[in-house]
Amino acid sequence: MLGAEKGQAVQLDGTGLRIGVVQARFNQGITNALAQACVGELQTLGVSADDIVHVTVAGALEVPSALQAMAESERFDALIALGCVIRGETYHFELVCNESAAGVTRVALDYGLPIANAILTTENLSQAVARQDEKGRDAAQVAVEMAHLLSELTPE
């Protein structure tokens, strides 16, 4: 929810983290803004530009495959999924939203790797525009926070 009370995380420090970002090109104006906000926030949090790998795929349904390839590489501390699905006139909206989210979650659980899911699912373009910057920044913060949390919780 836009502007929701999200609670306060501990001080986030992305120094030394390696983050993979997968951006869907469909609704590219929105996803470019998501990516810009996300990568900018990662760098604000201390993640080096050299430690951010940003790739693009056709649409939200292709995001999980790219995330899986990144997870299999074992090069990343966290991943980020960026996309935008806007409701149309058919049931396709529900399929894309549900299947992309399920795929992102499956990769995260299968590989024990945190994935911040910022694939927007909105009723219209104005809702997507209203969320693009905040959700991009949120995804970066979630990725850094969860990378540290899972590192602490996972035995070596």
Summary of the structure (lengths in Angstrom):
residues: 156
radius of gyration: 14.7
end to end distance: 36.2
largest distance: 49.4
contacts: 516
relative contact order: 0.22
helix: 53%
strand: 19%
